[in-house]
Amino acid sequence: MASIEAKVRQYVLDKLLFGRTEVVVDGDTSFLESGIIDSTGVLELVAFLEEEFRVKVEDEDLIPANLDSVNAVTRFVERKSAVPAK
């Protein structure tokens, strides 16, 4: 089974970069600063996270610290996955 990081990285490559291989995305590359994601892309990323990892992304979760890089998204999903459902 692929890791959270691997799934997030593949999503970024396939859905946000549309397979463009000239764009290098390391774990801490800012999606916003590098122009990889826009507001619509954030909504698509949230939908992917909720469906793929079965986590609920709340309005207060929609901050760059949670969603602005592969590493940030991975940590966010790991935290959300560890929290019991309300």
TORKOL-4160 file (C-alpha; in steps of 0.2 Angstrom, whole numbers, padded with zeros to 4 digits, m for minus):
86
<pt num="1" X="0000" Y="0000" Z="0000"/>
<pt num="2" X="0007" Y="0017" Z="m0005"/>
<pt num="3" X="0011" Y="0029" Z="0009"/>
<pt num="4" X="0001" Y="0045" Z="0012"/>
<pt num="5" X="0016" Y="0055" Z="0006"/>
<pt num="6" X="0017" Y="0045" Z="m0010"/>
<pt num="7" X="m0002" Y="0047" Z="m0014"/>
<pt num="8" X="m0001" Y="0065" Z="m0011"/>
<pt num="9" X="0014" Y="0067" Z="m0022"/>
<pt num="10" X="0006" Y="0057" Z="m0036"/>
<pt num="11" X="m0010" Y="0068" Z="m0034"/>
<pt num="12" X="0001" Y="0084" Z="m0036"/>
<pt num="13" X="0009" Y="0077" Z="m0051"/>
<pt num="14" X="m0006" Y="0071" Z="m0060"/>
<pt num="15" X="m0020" Y="0083" Z="m0055"/>
<pt num="16" X="m0010" Y="0100" Z="m0051"/>
<pt num="17" X="0004" Y="0099" Z="m0063"/>
<pt num="18" X="m0005" Y="0088" Z="m0076"/>
<pt num="19" X="0011" Y="0078" Z="m0078"/>
<pt num="20" X="0023" Y="0092" Z="m0081"/>
<pt num="21" X="0039" Y="0085" Z="m0077"/>
<pt num="22" X="0049" Y="0101" Z="m0078"/>
<pt num="23" X="0042" Y="0107" Z="m0062"/>
<pt num="24" X="0052" Y="0100" Z="m0047"/>
<pt num="25" X="0042" Y="0097" Z="m0031"/>
<pt num="26" X="0051" Y="0092" Z="m0016"/>
<pt num="27" X="0043" Y="0089" Z="0001"/>
<pt num="28" X="0044" Y="0107" Z="0006"/>
<pt num="29" X="0040" Y="0116" Z="m0010"/>
<pt num="30" X="0026" Y="0129" Z="m0007"/>
<pt num="31" X="0011" Y="0125" Z="m0019"/>
<pt num="32" X="0006" Y="0143" Z="m0017"/>
<pt num="33" X="0023" Y="0152" Z="m0020"/>
<pt num="34" X="0028" Y="0141" Z="m0034"/>
<pt num="35" X="0011" Y="0143" Z="m0043"/>
<pt num="36" X="0006" Y="0125" Z="m0042"/>
<pt num="37" X="m0011" Y="0128" Z="m0034"/>
<pt num="38" X="m0024" Y="0141" Z="m0034"/>
<pt num="39" X="m0040" Y="0143" Z="m0024"/>
<pt num="40" X="m0049" Y="0130" Z="m0036"/>
<pt num="41" X="m0035" Y="0118" Z="m0034"/>
<pt num="42" X="m0036" Y="0120" Z="m0015"/>
<pt num="43" X="m0054" Y="0114" Z="m0016"/>
<pt num="44" X="m0049" Y="0100" Z="m0027"/>
<pt num="45" X="m0035" Y="0095" Z="m0015"/>
<pt num="46" X="m0047" Y="0095" Z="0000"/>
<pt num="47" X="m0060" Y="0084" Z="m0010"/>
<pt num="48" X="m0046" Y="0072" Z="m0014"/>
<pt num="49" X="m0040" Y="0071" Z="0004"/>
<pt num="50" X="m0057" Y="0068" Z="0011"/>
<pt num="51" X="m0061" Y="0054" Z="m0002"/>
<pt num="52" X="m0044" Y="0046" Z="m0002"/>
<pt num="53" X="m0040" Y="0046" Z="0017"/>
<pt num="54" X="m0057" Y="0048" Z="0024"/>
<pt num="55" X="m0053" Y="0063" Z="0034"/>
<pt num="56" X="m0064" Y="0078" Z="0037"/>
<pt num="57" X="m0056" Y="0095" Z="0032"/>
<pt num="58" X="m0064" Y="0109" Z="0042"/>
<pt num="59" X="m0065" Y="0127" Z="0037"/>
<pt num="60" X="m0052" Y="0131" Z="0051"/>
<pt num="61" X="m0040" Y="0118" Z="0043"/>
<pt num="62" X="m0039" Y="0128" Z="0026"/>
<pt num="63" X="m0022" Y="0136" Z="0030"/>
<pt num="64" X="m0006" Y="0135" Z="0022"/>
<pt num="65" X="0002" Y="0127" Z="0037"/>
<pt num="66" X="m0009" Y="0112" Z="0033"/>
<pt num="67" X="m0010" Y="0112" Z="0014"/>
<pt num="68" X="0004" Y="0121" Z="0006"/>
<pt num="69" X="0017" Y="0107" Z="0002"/>
<pt num="70" X="0018" Y="0088" Z="0001"/>
<pt num="71" X="0026" Y="0087" Z="0018"/>
<pt num="72" X="0012" Y="0099" Z="0026"/>
<pt num="73" X="m0002" Y="0089" Z="0018"/>
<pt num="74" X="0006" Y="0072" Z="0024"/>
<pt num="75" X="0008" Y="0078" Z="0042"/>
<pt num="76" X="m0010" Y="0085" Z="0041"/>
<pt num="77" X="m0018" Y="0069" Z="0035"/>
<pt num="78" X="m0008" Y="0059" Z="0048"/>
<pt num="79" X="m0014" Y="0071" Z="0062"/>
<pt num="80" X="m0032" Y="0070" Z="0056"/>
<pt num="81" X="m0031" Y="0051" Z="0054"/>
<pt num="82" X="m0026" Y="0049" Z="0072"/>
<pt num="83" X="m0040" Y="0059" Z="0079"/>
<pt num="84" X="m0056" Y="0049" Z="0083"/>
<pt num="85" X="m0072" Y="0054" Z="0073"/>
<pt num="86" X="m0083" Y="0066" Z="0083"/>
